[in-house]
Amino acid sequence: MCRIAGIIDKNLNQLELEDGVRKMCTAMHKGGPDGEGYQYFNELNFAFGHRRLSLIDLSENGAQPMNYENKLWITFNGEIYNYLELKADLVEKGCTFKNQTDTEVILAGYKIYGTSFFNALSGMFAFALFDSSLGKTYLVRDSAGIKPLYYCKANEGLYFASEVKAFKAINSQWAENEDWKIYFLLFGFVPEPYTTLKNVYSLSKGHYLCLNHYNSTVEIISFLAQKSVNSSDTNEALLIKEKLDKAVERHLISDAPIGIFLSGGIDSSLLSLIAHQKHLNKIKTVSINFQETEFSESVYQDIIVKKIDSEHVSKIVTLADFEKNIDRIFQDMDQPSNDGINSWFVNEIASKSGLKAVLSGIGADEIFGGYPSFKRHGMIKLLKKFPRFLLKSAKYLPGDKLKRIGFLALKNPVGEYLFLRGFYTSNIVSKLLGVPEEKINTLLENYKLDPAVDQLNAEDRISWFETNVYMQNQLLKDTDYMSMAHGIEVRVPFLDKELLNAATSLATEKRFKKQPKGLLIEAYKNILPEAIWNRQKKGFTFPFQKWFFSYEPMLTESNYSANEQALKLVKQFKQGKLHWSKLFAVYQIFHRAKKG
């Protein structure tokens, strides 16, 4: 797991290119603490950069940028979990290898199969690959969008990096995307493909960007193949168990210490139980708890710890810890977020425990129906039958949940997501930013979603929104930069390609049971303790409502530039009438504007 960067710009000389790429990599150094490397390509005037976090082949043989036969070069961020199987095939095809890395497998595979090899990769990855024989550079991002990759097409060239902050490192005056604050207040994050910077975009998952160095043309192409559909007589529980078992086994491959985030819920408990069966060594589990006992899950964590006899590390995170680290947490955010603080703390503990990689349960709720939103598809269908003028008037109703009904007036399906998880309604955003409400609604109407969502109904549709909007833009982004801030690689077995394909190919009634995540429970009922699954769902949350009430900067009215709407929200929060995340979003808007 690493950080990558590159500059392809004919208008810059070698010194400028190398200096620029070094600055980009330095800005991302926390994500690659084990080494750095740079490669300048004189004939085409561009440069690759790399910061390394070593997990497979810890020797210098794994250093990057890496070349293959002096014709192919790569700077790679990620892990390929099926690289051993792919390598065996490539050896049969006559390929030779100089090291034990998955990186070299990508290069050899591309040599034999070309861009079609990208779809054969199972893992999380973002890389740039230069083919000197064709004069082309490819930017490639994994099919689940686990690893980030940002780019800017400019000056007949291309700039790319693993973090948005890298672009500011080469130009502190890089213009902001004038709409990012609107998106952030609507969604609670800046949704892909947009970022906080002008003309800097996120590459779509499952796609590669191809730059032709000779004529400076750029194409963005999907590399995903049509997935197979399971037969109707498939035993869904056995299928999911087979795929998840295999996914966890693959994700445990590492030459560095690896552990598991154990929250006490179904997802992390399952990963711990499966890993205990698959791993030869004792598993290390990592947990967080609180002095505020109503937020503690230690009872359920202990059930799993005792069952698998794991080497367990548990830390009490306090208000004092929060106050001590909040400024650093802001610095480690690549883009504004309302859900990254918890990830920062759990990764800090993993790092201090000597781990380099950790398995996380991200994806289970989205894929197997764990959220309350999965029971609301009928409500959405009913409400959308109302005339649009009535739906639009919902913004005047009391309470945030009722106000969000107004999003269903949008002709864009994104309105359904915002009804489920939106932050502020357009009229409130308008007052906070001084932007016409009409402009805000136009942005939403024009926000592009994959046409595939239009073919889905019921729980499948909710799953699509939770996976492709919420998880993609909130959970995976937060996890990436907060883990990289501590030099930790977070692996997500529930997003394994084979498991995802198997789950999404199931009929709706087989994939989603009456009980949330019922299919997972059914698949592992022989090893998953009833105390873990037979209880009311409780997400992994911090006592933020209490803690932020003690965070003076967020409560100080002078920090809101005398904005009338913002001051109303501060007052509501102080009265206990506003969720902490809502004010935190507004505070970041004004805080970021002041800090730059």
N, C-alpha and C positions, 0 to 999 in steps of 0.2 A: 504494500500500500504506500502510495507516494503522492507527490505533487509534480505536475508537468506544466511546461510553458513553452511558447515559441513565438518568434517574430519572422514573418516572411514579408519583406518590404524592399523593393528594388531601389527606393529612394534613400536608404540608409547604408552607410559604409560598415565595414566589419567591426570597427570599434564601437559604433553606435548600436549595432545589433547585439553584440556580446554584452555590452553594458546594460542594455535594455532587458535582455533575458535574465541576466544575473539579478537585476533589481526585482523582476517579477518573482523569481524563485526565492529570493531573500524574504519577500513579503509573505511567502507561504512556508517558511522554514520549519515551523512547528509540525507541519504534516510530513516532513521528511528529515528527521533529526539524525539519521545514520549516515548521511553522505550526500554529495551533490556532484553533478556532471553536466558538461556542456559540449555541444558539437556545432561548429560553424561550417556551412557548406558554401565554399567559395564560388563554385561555378554558377550557383543560382542565387547567391546572396541572401541566405537566411540562416537562422540559428534555432536549435532545440536546447531546452534546459530541463533539468530533472533534480528533484529532491527525494531522497530514498528513505523509506522505512522498511527494514529488512525482515522478511518472514520466511521466505523460501530461498535456499542457497545463500547463506549469510556471508559467503566469501565475496571477494572483489569480483569474482566471475559474474555476479549479478548486477554489477554497476551499469548505469545507463547515462546517456543514450547508448543503446546497444546496436551493433551492426551484425549483419548476416552476409557472409561472402563479399563484404565490401560493396554490396549493391542495395541492400535494404537497411534502413535505420529506423529505430523506434524509441519513443519516450512514452512510458506506460505506467498507468496508475490503476491498480486493481489486483484481482486474483482470478485465475482460471482454474476451476475446480476439476475439470475433466482433462487437464493437460496431459496426464500420464497416458490415458487412452488415446488421445490425439497423437501424442509422441510416438506411441507404438506403431500406429498406422503410418506416420511419416518416416519412421525408420525403415519400414517395409518398402516405402516408395524411394528409398535411397538417400534420405536426408541424414546428415551427420550433425552432432551436437557437441558444443564445447563446454556446456555447463548444465546444471540441473534445474534451471529456472523455467517457469511457465512463459516468461517473456520471449525466450528463444523459440519456443514452440509456436508462438504467434507469427514470428518472422518466417520460420520454415513452412508453416501452414499456408501463409499467404503466397510464398514462392510456388508451392505446388497447386493450390486451388484458387488463387486470386481473391477477389473480394467476397466470393461465395463462402470462404472459410470463416468470415466474421460470424455467420449464423451458426456455425458449428461450436462456437465458444460458449461454454456454460460457466457463468461466473458474474462478477461485477467488474466492469472495466471502462476506462476512458483512455484512449491512446492516440498518438499521432504517428503515422507510419509513412516514411518517405521511400518511394520507389525511384531510384536514380535512373533506371533504364527507361522508364516512362516519363520522368520529369513530373511526377504527381505526388502530392501529399494528401493522406487521408486522415481525417479526424473521425474517430469511431467511438460510439457510446453504447453500453450494454442494453439489452432488450428490456430490462426492468427499470432502467434509469437510476440505478443505485449510486453510481459514481457520477459526479458533475463534470461538465465540460462546457466552457464558455468561449465564445469566439467573437471577433469583430472583423468584418470585411472592410478594408480601407486601404487607400493608396496603392491600388492594384496588387494588394497583398492580403495577408491574414495575420491576425494576432489571436493567440489562444492561451488558455490557462485553466487550472482547476478551481480557482477562486476569483471572484469579481475584484477583490481588493488588489490583485496583481496588476490590473489595468491602471488603477490609480497610482501604483508604484512607479510606472514609467511616465505618467503624466498626471501630476497632482491637480491639474486644472481640467481634467477630463469632465466633460459636461454631464450633468445628471439627466436621466430619463425624466422628462417633465411630468409623466403620468404615474411614476412609481408610488407616490404617496396615496394616490387615489386607489390603486390596486391594493395597497397594503391595508388601508382602512376598510376596504370592502371584504377582503379575503382573510386578513390576519397574516398574510405573507405576500411576497411579490411573485405572482404565478408565471411559470414558464410560458413562452420563451423569454419573457421580459426580465430585466434586472434593474438595479438602481441607476445604471449608467446608460447613456445614450449610445445606441448602435452596438451594444454588447448584448448578445443573446445566448440562451442555453440551447445547445444542440439537442434535438429531439431524441428520446431513447429509441433504440433499435434502428438508428440511422447512421450513415456515414456521410461526411462532407468531403468532396473531392476537389482539390485545387490543382489546376493545371498550371505549372510554373511558367510555361512558355507563352501562354496567351492570357493568363490571369483569370480564366473563367472558373466559376464555382458551381458545383451541383450538390444537392442534398438528396440522398437516396435511401430508402428503407432497405435493410438487408434481411428482414424477417421473412421466413418461409411460412406457408400455410400450415397451421398446426393440425395434427390428426384428431379425429373425433372418436371418442370411446364408444364401443357398442352399448346398446341399451341394457344388456344383461350383465354389465360390469358390476362387480361387488365394490361399491364405492369406498367402503371403509378399508377393505384390504388394499385397494389401489392407492389410497392416500397414505396408508401406513407404509407401504412399500416405497413410495416416492419420498416421503419425509425421512424415513430411516436412511435412505441412500443420500439424501441431501445433507443431513447432519454429519454422516460419516465423511462426506467429501469436505465439508466446511471445517472439519477438525484437522485437516492436513496443514501442518505448520512445522517449521524448524525452530520456532521461537515459542515462548510460553503462551498458552491459550486458555481462556476461561469462558464463563457464561454469566450474563446478567440475570440474576434470579430475583424477580419482583414478588413472587408468590402466587401469580396468576396462572392460568392454564397454559399460556404460550411458553413462558420461560420455564415452567415446571416440566413441560413435555421435552423441551430441548435438553434440560439437565438429565432427565431420566433416560432419554435415548442416547445421549453422549456417554452416560455411565455404562451403557451396554456396549457401545462401539469403541470406546477409548481404552487403551491398555493401561494408561496411568490414571492416578486419582484425579478427578475433575476438580478444578478450582471454581467456586461460585462467588459472585460479588453481589452484595445487597446494600441498599440504603434504607435507613429508618429515621424516625423523628421523635423528639421529646413529646410532641403532640400525638398522643397514643391513638387518636381516632384516624390518623393517617398511616399508622404503622401496619405492616403486613408480616411482621416477624414470626407470628404464629404459623402462618402458612409456609413461609420460607423454611422454618425449622423442620416442618414435616418432610420436605424434600431433602434437606441437608442430611437428616438422620437416615432417610431411606437409601440414599446413595453414598453416604459417608464421604461427602465432599470436603475438600479443604476450603472452608468458608471464611470469607472476609465480609464483615458487616460494619458499617459506620453510621453513627448518629449525626445527621446534618442539622445544624442549629441556625437560628436567626443570626447569630454572630458570624457563622460561616458565610451565610448569604451576604451580610453587610460587608464583610471583609473582601469578598471576591466579586461583587457585582460589577465593579468598574472593569476588572479584567475580563469578565464574561462579555461585557459590551465590546471590548476590543477584539475578542475572539469570534464574534458574530461576523460572518462574511457579508450577510445582508440582514436587514431587520427581521426579527422573529419574535413570536409570543410564546414559543414552546421549546426553547432550547436550553433553559437554565438547568432543568433536571438532568438532561443529557450531559451537560458540562460536569456536574458533580459526580455522576456515576462513572464517567470516564476518568476523572481525576483519581478516584479511588482505585480503579482498575490499574492505572499507571503506577500508583504508589505501591500496589501489590505485586509489581514486577511483571505484569502481563503486557503482551504486545498485541494480542488479538482477542476479541470477545464475541461470543455469539449472542444475538439479540432476537427477541420474538416479534419484531416488526413484520407486519404483513398478515398475520393470522386473523386479526379482527377484520381486515379489509377483504380477505379472500374467503373466509368461512362464516361471515355474518355475525361478528361479535359486538357491533355497535347498536345502540338503540335506534339509530337511523334506519336499520333494515326493516323495522316494523312500520315505517312511515310512508312506504310507497303508495299504499291505498289512499292515505290522506292527501298526498300530492296529486294523485289522479283525480280525486274528488274536487279539490280546491281549484284545479286548473279548468274545471268546467264553468266556473264563475266568469262573468264578463270581465274583460281586462280593466275597465274603468273602476270596477269594484275592487279588484286586486290592487290596483295602483293606490287606491285610497287607504289601504291597510297601513301605510306609513304613519297615519295619524292615530292608530290604535295604541293603547297603553301596553307597555312591556315589549322587550326586544323580540321575543318569539313571535308575537302577533304582528309586529311591524315587518318581520321578514317575509310574511305572506306576500307582500308587495313585489318581491323578486319573481314570483311566479307569473307576473304580467309580462316578463321578458319573453320575446320570441325565441331567444337563445336558451338551450337546455341548461346553460350554466346557472340560470335562475333557480333551477331545482337544487343545485348544490348550495347556492347561497341561502336558500330557504332552510336547508339543513344545518349549515355551518357558517353562514355569513357573519361578519362582524357588525359593521355599521350600515344602515340603509343610505341610499343615495342622498336624501335630503340632509342627513346629519353630516355626511362627508362634505357636502357642498358648503355647509356652514363652517366646518372646521378648516377647510382649505381655501374658501373664497372662490370656488370654481362653480360655474353654472351646473345645475342639476342635469340639464339636458346633455351636457358634454359627458357627464359620468355615465348616464344611461346609454349614450351612444357607444362609449368604450365597451360596456358590457354586451350590448347587442352585437358588436363586431368581434368579440373575443372568440377565437376559433377553438373548437373542440374536435376531436377525432370523430368523423361521421359515424364510426362504429356504434357510438352511444345511441344513435337514433334507432338502431335495430334491436335494442334491449328493452325489457320490461321487468317490472317487479324487482325482486332482490338483486337480480343481475345488474340492473341499472344503478341501484344504490351502490353495489360493489364497485362498479366502474368509477363512479364519482369518488368514492372513498379511496380507491387505489390510485387513480390517475390525476386527481386534483389534490385531495387532502394529503395522503401519504407521500405522493410524489413531491409536492412543494413544501410541505411542512416537516413531516417526520424524517424523510431521507436527507433533506438538506441540513436540518438541525443536527442529525446524527453525524453526518459527514464532517462538518466543520468543528463541531464540539469535540468529536473524538480525535480529529487531527490536531486540535489544540493541545492534546496531551500525548500525541504520538501513539495513538491506539487505533487499530483497525477493527471496525465493527462489521461482523458478518451476519447475514440475514437469511438463514436456511429456508424460511417460509417463502422467499422470493426466488428460490431455485427454479430454473427454467422448466425442468421436467415436472416438478410439482405444480407449478403455475399452469402449465399446459393441461395437465391431468385434471386439476380442479375446475378450470374454466371450461373444459369440454363436457363436464357433467351436466345433466339436466338440472334445472333449477330446483326441483323438489328433492333431488338427491344431494345436491351441494349444500342447500340451506335447510336445516331442520327447524322444528318449533323452538327448540332450545338453542340459544346463541352458541355458535361453534359446536353444535351437536355432532357433526360429522367427525371432528377431531376427537371428541369425547368417546364416540362409538369406536373409533379406530384404535384407541389406546385404553379402553376401559379396564383392561387386565393389569395395567401398571400405574395408571393415574389415580391417586387416592381420591375417594369421593369427597373428602373435605375440601379439596382444591376446586372441583368443578360444581359441586352441589351447593352453591352459595350465590348471593347476589353479586353481580358484576361490580367491581370496584377498580377503576383505572389507577395507574401508578401516578399519583399526584403529590405535590408538595403543599405545605400549609401557606401558600402564597397570599391568600386573602388576608391572613394575619400578618405575615411578614412585610408585605408591601405597605401595610398601614403604618409600619415603623420606618419606611424608606422615605426620608424627608424630601429628597429632591423631587420625587414624583408628586408630593403633596404641596410643594411650594408654588403658589399661584404665579409668582413672577416668572416662572419657567415656561409659561404658556403664552407669552407675547400678548397678553391682554385679550386673547381670543375668547369671546363671550361664550361660545358653545363649549370650548375646552374647560373653562372655569365652571360651567354648569356640571360637567362630568366629574370634575374634581370634588365638587360639593356632594354629588350623588354618592361617590365612592366613600367619602368621609361619613356619610349617613348610613352606609351599609346597603345601598340600593344599586350598586354597580359592581359587576364582576371585575376582579383585579386585572384580567387580561385586556379588558376594554380600555381601561385607563392607561395601562402599560403601552398599548399600541399608540395612543395619542401622545404619551410622553416621549416615545421614541421618535415620532414625527418632529416634535419641537426640539427634543434633545439633539437629534442628528443634525437638524438644521443649524443649530448653534455650534456644534462640534465640527461640522464639515465632513 
